[in-house]
Amino acid sequence: MSDSVSLGKGDVIFVSDVHLGGFSPDINASIESRLLSLIDETIEKKCSMMVVGDLFDYWMEYRGRWPDYADVVLKRFEKLNKQSKTVFITGNHDNWTGPRLEQAGFDIEHELRTITLGGKKVMMAHGDGLSSSEFGFPRPLFHRFLRNPYFLKVYQAVFPPATGISLMRSFSRGSRSRDSVEKLQRETKHIDSWAERMLEAGKADVMICGHHHKPVFNRTEFGLYINLGNFCHDSTLAVYTTNGFELVRWQADTRQFLTYKR
């Protein structure tokens, strides 16, 4: 039986790769239910939350429209964000943000975010690359194209919201189905090695990423690297308490954070 980790006021929850809205109705309902219970736990325990990319499987809003599947979750985040503002580092599936997410109270970040916890410098990045050359982690060309503001402007001018959002949904689902085992293995190695280089270079004491969906908790001589895995299927995430960082699995039915057995 796994040990559980108790959270209290001021503790921090890190989650990524929820991919809300990206699956069959039954799977989407399960993801939404688990996420809502996690948000409720965050509120009750007076913790804060950091989303490290791909909260949504697809997200685009314009002309006052957005994917309506997110409404219930956004309303719950609004409640949390009145208590403690959620940092939302967008991923490759949900970087086309707009006023609705800001209205929900998110602190939106499109690149990386560094915070200090327990005297440690914690750097968070989704894992699909960065625009700045400072960190030696360039985004793939296609990702740069999709994030380009000119592409976004043309796309939203050509397609009405219903069509544009539907096309984005189809593209996002297709991109996951096209990911081969070999590509995922390359991405895993690429992200993990980059994070560990950042530790070695002294850029951070703790690196937290997502994107490749494989949980990692690796203490090196230079610091700690955590990959959050994925919430959509495995409910893995990380927490920071007075005892430090832990990689855990959210057990929604019992409202417990169970230590992830590596």
MIDONU-467195 format. One record per residue (C-alpha): residue number from 1; residue in one letter; chain; x, y, z. Coordinates in Angstrom, 2 decimals. Last residue first. Example, Ala and Ser with C-alpha at 12.3 -4.5 7.8 and 13.67 -1.06 7.14 Angstrom:
2
+-----+------+------+---------+---------+---------+
! pos ! code ! unit !      px !      py !      pz !
+-----+------+------+---------+---------+---------+
!   2 !    S !    A !   13.67 !   -1.06 !    7.14 !
!   1 !    A !    A !   12.30 !   -4.50 !    7.80 !
+-----+------+------+---------+---------+---------+
//
This chain:
262
+-----+------+------+---------+---------+---------+
! pos ! code ! unit !      px !      py !      pz !
+-----+------+------+---------+---------+---------+
! 262 !    R !    A !    9.25 !    4.71 !   -8.83 !
! 261 !    K !    A !    6.32 !    4.25 !   -6.47 !
! 260 !    Y !    A !    4.32 !    7.49 !   -6.52 !
! 259 !    T !    A !    3.43 !    8.54 !   -2.98 !
! 258 !    L !    A !   -0.35 !    8.71 !   -2.69 !
! 257 !    F !    A !   -2.06 !   12.10 !   -2.45 !
! 256 !    Q !    A !   -5.46 !   11.31 !   -0.99 !
! 255 !    R !    A !   -9.04 !   12.45 !   -1.64 !
! 254 !    T !    A !  -10.42 !    8.92 !   -1.20 !
! 253 !    D !    A !  -12.23 !    8.78 !   -4.56 !
! 252 !    A !    A !   -9.79 !   11.19 !   -6.20 !
! 251 !    Q !    A !   -6.57 !    9.29 !   -5.56 !
! 250 !    W !    A !   -4.06 !   11.83 !   -6.87 !
! 249 !    R !    A !   -0.72 !   10.15 !   -7.58 !
! 248 !    V !    A !    2.43 !   11.59 !   -6.07 !
! 247 !    L !    A !    5.92 !   12.89 !   -6.81 !
! 246 !    E !    A !    7.15 !   14.57 !   -3.63 !
! 245 !    F !    A !    8.98 !   17.84 !   -3.00 !
! 244 !    G !    A !   10.04 !   19.08 !    0.43 !
! 243 !    N !    A !    9.00 !   18.08 !    3.93 !
! 242 !    T !    A !    7.33 !   21.45 !    4.60 !
! 241 !    T !    A !    5.19 !   20.64 !    1.55 !
! 240 !    Y !    A !    5.65 !   20.76 !   -2.22 !
! 239 !    V !    A !    3.48 !   18.52 !   -4.33 !
! 238 !    A !    A !    3.97 !   16.78 !   -7.64 !
! 237 !    L !    A !    1.52 !   15.26 !  -10.11 !
! 236 !    T !    A !    0.37 !   11.87 !  -11.40 !
! 235 !    S !    A !   -3.31 !   11.22 !  -12.16 !
! 234 !    D !    A !   -2.34 !    8.36 !  -14.53 !
! 233 !    H !    A !   -4.61 !    8.89 !  -17.55 !
! 232 !    C !    A !   -5.26 !   12.64 !  -17.90 !
! 231 !    F !    A !   -2.92 !   13.73 !  -15.09 !
! 230 !    N !    A !    0.28 !   13.06 !  -16.97 !
! 229 !    G !    A !    3.92 !   12.63 !  -16.02 !
! 228 !    L !    A !    4.97 !   15.44 !  -13.71 !
! 227 !    N !    A !    8.61 !   15.42 !  -14.73 !
! 226 !    I !    A !   10.71 !   16.29 !  -11.72 !
! 225 !    Y !    A !   14.42 !   17.14 !  -11.70 !
! 224 !    L !    A !   16.19 !   17.82 !   -8.41 !
! 223 !    G !    A !   19.57 !   19.45 !   -7.93 !
! 222 !    F !    A !   23.22 !   19.48 !   -8.99 !
! 221 !    E !    A !   24.41 !   16.15 !   -7.56 !
! 220 !    T !    A !   21.33 !   14.60 !   -9.13 !
! 219 !    R !    A !   17.95 !   13.79 !   -7.63 !
! 218 !    N !    A !   15.59 !   12.33 !  -10.22 !
! 217 !    F !    A !   11.83 !   12.13 !   -9.93 !
! 216 !    V !    A !   10.41 !   11.34 !  -13.37 !
! 215 !    P !    A !    6.82 !   10.60 !  -14.41 !
! 214 !    K !    A !    6.40 !    9.92 !  -18.17 !
! 213 !    H !    A !    3.82 !   12.06 !  -19.99 !
! 212 !    H !    A !    6.30 !   13.67 !  -22.45 !
! 211 !    H !    A !    4.94 !   17.20 !  -21.99 !
! 210 !    G !    A !    5.70 !   17.91 !  -18.31 !
! 209 !    C !    A !    8.46 !   19.88 !  -16.62 !
! 208 !    I !    A !    9.73 !   20.84 !  -13.15 !
! 207 !    M !    A !   13.39 !   21.74 !  -12.56 !
! 206 !    V !    A !   14.66 !   22.27 !   -9.00 !
! 205 !    D !    A !   17.86 !   24.05 !   -7.94 !
! 204 !    A !    A !   17.78 !   26.29 !  -10.98 !
! 203 !    K !    A !   19.96 !   27.92 !  -13.64 !
! 202 !    G !    A !   23.07 !   26.48 !  -11.98 !
! 201 !    A !    A !   24.48 !   25.07 !  -15.20 !
! 200 !    E !    A !   24.19 !   21.52 !  -13.84 !
! 199 !    L !    A !   20.53 !   22.08 !  -13.04 !
! 198 !    M !    A !   19.83 !   23.48 !  -16.49 !
! 197 !    R !    A !   21.69 !   20.54 !  -18.02 !
! 196 !    E !    A !   19.41 !   18.18 !  -16.04 !
! 195 !    A !    A !   16.35 !   19.82 !  -17.53 !
! 194 !    W !    A !   17.81 !   19.56 !  -21.05 !
! 193 !    S !    A !   18.61 !   15.85 !  -20.60 !
! 192 !    D !    A !   15.09 !   15.10 !  -19.40 !
! 191 !    I !    A !   13.43 !   17.07 !  -22.20 !
! 190 !    H !    A !   15.44 !   15.46 !  -25.02 !
! 189 !    K !    A !   15.34 !   11.92 !  -23.59 !
! 188 !    T !    A !   11.56 !   12.02 !  -23.22 !
! 187 !    E !    A !   11.13 !   13.69 !  -26.60 !
! 186 !    R !    A !   13.18 !   10.99 !  -28.32 !
! 185 !    Q !    A !   11.21 !    8.21 !  -26.58 !
! 184 !    L !    A !    7.94 !    9.90 !  -27.56 !
! 183 !    K !    A !    9.08 !   10.08 !  -31.18 !
! 182 !    E !    A !   10.07 !    6.40 !  -31.21 !
! 181 !    V !    A !    6.74 !    5.31 !  -29.72 !
! 180 !    S !    A !    4.97 !    7.27 !  -32.46 !
! 179 !    D !    A !    2.99 !   10.46 !  -31.91 !
! 178 !    R !    A !    0.44 !   10.60 !  -34.72 !
! 177 !    S !    A !   -2.50 !    9.86 !  -32.38 !
! 176 !    R !    A !   -1.53 !   12.80 !  -30.18 !
! 175 !    S !    A !   -1.32 !   15.20 !  -33.12 !
! 174 !    G !    A !   -4.66 !   13.98 !  -34.42 !
! 173 !    R !    A !   -6.45 !   14.87 !  -31.20 !
! 172 !    S !    A !   -4.97 !   18.35 !  -31.29 !
! 171 !    F !    A !   -5.76 !   18.85 !  -34.98 !
! 170 !    S !    A !   -9.38 !   17.75 !  -34.58 !
! 169 !    R !    A !   -9.92 !   20.10 !  -31.62 !
! 168 !    M !    A !   -8.24 !   22.96 !  -33.47 !
! 167 !    L !    A !  -10.52 !   22.40 !  -36.45 !
! 166 !    S !    A !  -13.58 !   22.51 !  -34.19 !
! 165 !    I !    A !  -12.39 !   25.74 !  -32.54 !
! 164 !    G !    A !  -11.85 !   27.40 !  -35.90 !
! 163 !    T !    A !  -15.19 !   26.25 !  -37.28 !
! 162 !    A !    A !  -17.23 !   27.45 !  -34.30 !
! 161 !    P !    A !  -15.19 !   30.66 !  -34.03 !
! 160 !    P !    A !  -15.50 !   31.77 !  -37.68 !
! 159 !    F !    A !  -12.44 !   30.89 !  -39.75 !
! 158 !    V !    A !  -10.44 !   33.23 !  -41.97 !
! 157 !    A !    A !   -9.76 !   36.11 !  -39.58 !
! 156 !    Q !    A !   -8.98 !   33.77 !  -36.67 !
! 155 !    Y !    A !   -6.45 !   31.84 !  -38.72 !
! 154 !    V !    A !   -4.89 !   35.02 !  -40.13 !
! 153 !    K !    A !   -4.36 !   36.55 !  -36.68 !
! 152 !    L !    A !   -3.10 !   33.28 !  -35.19 !
! 151 !    F !    A !   -0.61 !   32.77 !  -37.98 !
! 150 !    Y !    A !    0.58 !   36.35 !  -37.51 !
! 149 !    P !    A !    0.91 !   35.83 !  -33.73 !
! 148 !    N !    A !    3.30 !   32.88 !  -34.28 !
! 147 !    R !    A !    2.53 !   30.07 !  -31.84 !
! 146 !    L !    A !    1.61 !   27.61 !  -34.60 !
! 145 !    F !    A !    4.74 !   28.48 !  -36.58 !
! 144 !    R !    A !    7.00 !   28.11 !  -33.55 !
! 143 !    H !    A !    5.46 !   24.70 !  -32.87 !
! 142 !    F !    A !    6.16 !   23.67 !  -36.48 !
! 141 !    L !    A !    9.79 !   24.79 !  -36.22 !
! 140 !    P !    A !   10.44 !   22.79 !  -33.04 !
! 139 !    R !    A !   10.85 !   25.01 !  -29.99 !
! 138 !    P !    A !   14.38 !   25.91 !  -29.03 !
! 137 !    F !    A !   15.93 !   24.65 !  -25.76 !
! 136 !    G !    A !   19.31 !   26.33 !  -25.32 !
! 135 !    F !    A !   18.17 !   28.39 !  -22.34 !
! 134 !    E !    A !   19.24 !   31.83 !  -23.51 !
! 133 !    S !    A !   17.93 !   31.24 !  -27.04 !
! 132 !    S !    A !   14.53 !   32.53 !  -25.97 !
! 131 !    S !    A !   11.46 !   31.07 !  -27.71 !
! 130 !    L !    A !   11.24 !   28.01 !  -25.50 !
! 129 !    G !    A !   10.73 !   24.29 !  -26.11 !
! 128 !    D !    A !    7.90 !   21.78 !  -25.81 !
! 127 !    G !    A !    8.80 !   20.95 !  -22.19 !
! 126 !    H !    A !    6.11 !   22.66 !  -20.12 !
! 125 !    A !    A !    8.55 !   24.85 !  -18.22 !
! 124 !    M !    A !    8.93 !   25.38 !  -14.45 !
! 123 !    M !    A !   12.09 !   26.60 !  -12.69 !
! 122 !    V !    A !   12.33 !   26.31 !   -8.90 !
! 121 !    K !    A !   15.06 !   28.26 !   -7.08 !
! 120 !    K !    A !   15.31 !   26.79 !   -3.59 !
! 119 !    G !    A !   15.07 !   28.85 !   -0.37 !
! 118 !    G !    A !   12.10 !   26.82 !    0.80 !
! 117 !    L !    A !   10.27 !   27.62 !   -2.41 !
! 116 !    T !    A !   11.41 !   30.30 !   -4.84 !
! 115 !    I !    A !    9.69 !   30.80 !   -8.19 !
! 114 !    T !    A !   10.81 !   30.66 !  -11.82 !
! 113 !    R !    A !    8.35 !   30.64 !  -14.71 !
! 112 !    L !    A !    8.85 !   29.49 !  -18.28 !
! 111 !    E !    A !    7.45 !   30.54 !  -21.65 !
! 110 !    H !    A !    3.78 !   31.34 !  -22.27 !
! 109 !    E !    A !    2.83 !   32.36 !  -18.70 !
! 108 !    I !    A !   -0.74 !   33.18 !  -17.66 !
! 107 !    D !    A !   -1.61 !   34.06 !  -14.04 !
! 106 !    F !    A !   -5.12 !   32.66 !  -14.08 !
! 105 !    G !    A !   -8.05 !   34.60 !  -12.62 !
! 104 !    A !    A !  -10.97 !   33.17 !  -14.61 !
! 103 !    Q !    A !  -11.20 !   36.51 !  -16.40 !
! 102 !    E !    A !   -7.62 !   35.96 !  -17.61 !
! 101 !    L !    A !   -8.67 !   32.61 !  -19.00 !
! 100 !    R !    A !  -11.64 !   34.16 !  -20.79 !
!  99 !    P !    A !   -9.63 !   37.11 !  -22.15 !
!  98 !    G !    A !   -7.46 !   35.09 !  -24.52 !
!  97 !    T !    A !   -5.12 !   32.12 !  -24.80 !
!  96 !    W !    A !   -3.78 !   30.35 !  -27.85 !
!  95 !    N !    A !   -1.14 !   28.44 !  -25.81 !
!  94 !    D !    A !   -3.32 !   25.40 !  -25.11 !
!  93 !    H !    A !   -2.02 !   22.32 !  -26.88 !
!  92 !    N !    A !    1.70 !   23.17 !  -27.06 !
!  91 !    G !    A !    1.73 !   24.04 !  -23.39 !
!  90 !    T !    A !    0.70 !   27.11 !  -21.40 !
!  89 !    I !    A !    2.23 !   27.87 !  -18.04 !
!  88 !    F !    A !   -0.79 !   28.58 !  -15.84 !
!  87 !    V !    A !    0.05 !   30.04 !  -12.42 !
!  86 !    T !    A !   -3.04 !   29.75 !  -10.24 !
!  85 !    K !    A !   -3.96 !   32.76 !   -8.09 !
!  84 !    S !    A !   -4.71 !   31.87 !   -4.46 !
!  83 !    Q !    A !   -8.07 !   32.47 !   -2.78 !
!  82 !    K !    A !   -9.90 !   34.23 !   -5.61 !
!  81 !    N !    A !   -8.05 !   31.88 !   -7.95 !
!  80 !    L !    A !   -9.61 !   28.83 !   -6.31 !
!  79 !    K !    A !  -13.16 !   30.05 !   -6.94 !
!  78 !    E !    A !  -12.33 !   31.03 !  -10.51 !
!  77 !    F !    A !  -10.74 !   27.62 !  -10.94 !
!  76 !    R !    A !  -14.11 !   26.04 !  -10.15 !
!  75 !    K !    A !  -15.82 !   28.22 !  -12.78 !
!  74 !    L !    A !  -13.12 !   27.30 !  -15.28 !
!  73 !    V !    A !  -13.70 !   23.60 !  -14.66 !
!  72 !    V !    A !  -17.42 !   23.85 !  -15.35 !
!  71 !    D !    A !  -16.91 !   25.99 !  -18.48 !
!  70 !    A !    A !  -14.18 !   23.89 !  -20.11 !
!  69 !    Y !    A !  -16.41 !   21.88 !  -22.47 !
!  68 !    D !    A !  -17.57 !   25.21 !  -23.92 !
!  67 !    P !    A !  -14.50 !   25.58 !  -26.13 !
!  66 !    W !    A !  -14.16 !   29.37 !  -26.53 !
!  65 !    R !    A !  -16.19 !   32.21 !  -28.05 !
!  64 !    G !    A !  -16.15 !   35.97 !  -27.48 !
!  63 !    R !    A !  -14.80 !   36.79 !  -30.92 !
!  62 !    Y !    A !  -11.80 !   34.61 !  -30.15 !
!  61 !    E !    A !  -10.80 !   31.71 !  -27.98 !
!  60 !    M !    A !   -8.58 !   28.76 !  -28.67 !
!  59 !    W !    A !   -7.89 !   25.80 !  -26.44 !
!  58 !    Y !    A !   -7.19 !   22.20 !  -27.31 !
!  57 !    D !    A !   -6.26 !   19.29 !  -25.08 !
!  56 !    F !    A !   -6.68 !   21.64 !  -22.15 !
!  55 !    L !    A !   -4.48 !   21.84 !  -19.06 !
!  54 !    D !    A !   -1.68 !   21.27 !  -21.52 !
!  53 !    G !    A !    1.04 !   23.07 !  -19.59 !
!  52 !    V !    A !    2.68 !   23.27 !  -16.17 !
!  51 !    V !    A !   -0.35 !   24.19 !  -14.06 !
!  50 !    M !    A !    0.81 !   25.52 !  -10.67 !
!  49 !    M !    A !   -1.63 !   25.28 !   -7.78 !
!  48 !    S !    A !   -1.87 !   26.92 !   -4.37 !
!  47 !    C !    A !   -2.83 !   25.44 !   -1.01 !
!  46 !    K !    A !   -5.58 !   26.54 !    1.37 !
!  45 !    K !    A !   -6.35 !   22.90 !    2.30 !
!  44 !    E !    A !  -10.00 !   23.30 !    1.31 !
!  43 !    I !    A !   -9.21 !   25.19 !   -1.89 !
!  42 !    T !    A !   -6.55 !   22.75 !   -3.07 !
!  41 !    E !    A !   -8.83 !   19.84 !   -2.20 !
!  40 !    D !    A !  -11.62 !   21.40 !   -4.27 !
!  39 !    I !    A !   -9.22 !   21.86 !   -7.19 !
!  38 !    L !    A !   -8.20 !   18.19 !   -6.94 !
!  37 !    S !    A !  -11.87 !   17.10 !   -6.79 !
!  36 !    L !    A !  -12.59 !   19.16 !   -9.90 !
!  35 !    L !    A !   -9.61 !   17.57 !  -11.68 !
!  34 !    R !    A !  -10.73 !   14.04 !  -10.87 !
!  33 !    S !    A !  -14.29 !   14.73 !  -12.07 !
!  32 !    E !    A !  -13.08 !   16.46 !  -15.24 !
!  31 !    I !    A !  -10.73 !   13.60 !  -16.11 !
!  30 !    S !    A !  -13.48 !   11.02 !  -15.54 !
!  29 !    A !    A !  -15.98 !   12.98 !  -17.65 !
!  28 !    N !    A !  -13.40 !   13.30 !  -20.44 !
!  27 !    I !    A !  -12.84 !    9.55 !  -20.34 !
!  26 !    D !    A !  -16.55 !    8.84 !  -20.65 !
!  25 !    P !    A !  -17.13 !   11.46 !  -23.37 !
!  24 !    S !    A !  -14.23 !   10.13 !  -25.46 !
!  23 !    F !    A !  -10.95 !   12.03 !  -25.37 !
!  22 !    G !    A !   -9.33 !   15.45 !  -25.73 !
!  21 !    G !    A !  -11.61 !   17.66 !  -23.68 !
!  20 !    L !    A !   -9.22 !   18.12 !  -20.76 !
!  19 !    H !    A !   -5.67 !   17.31 !  -21.78 !
!  18 !    V !    A !   -4.58 !   17.13 !  -18.10 !
!  17 !    D !    A !   -0.96 !   17.28 !  -19.18 !
!  16 !    S !    A !    0.42 !   19.08 !  -16.14 !
!  15 !    V !    A !    0.07 !   19.41 !  -12.37 !
!  14 !    F !    A !    2.09 !   21.05 !   -9.60 !
!  13 !    I !    A !    0.48 !   21.42 !   -6.14 !
!  12 !    V !    A !    1.91 !   23.86 !   -3.57 !
!  11 !    D !    A !    1.70 !   24.02 !    0.23 !
!  10 !    G !    A !    0.73 !   27.29 !    1.91 !
!   9 !    K !    A !   -1.90 !   25.82 !    4.20 !
!   8 !    G !    A !   -1.69 !   22.08 !    4.52 !
!   7 !    L !    A !   -0.99 !   18.93 !    2.56 !
!   6 !    S !    A !   -0.68 !   15.35 !    3.78 !
!   5 !    V !    A !    1.26 !   12.80 !    1.74 !
!   4 !    S !    A !   -0.01 !    9.22 !    1.59 !
!   3 !    D !    A !    2.05 !    6.06 !    1.68 !
!   2 !    S !    A !    1.28 !    3.46 !   -0.96 !
!   1 !    M !    A !    0.00 !    0.00 !    0.00 !
+-----+------+------+---------+---------+---------+
//
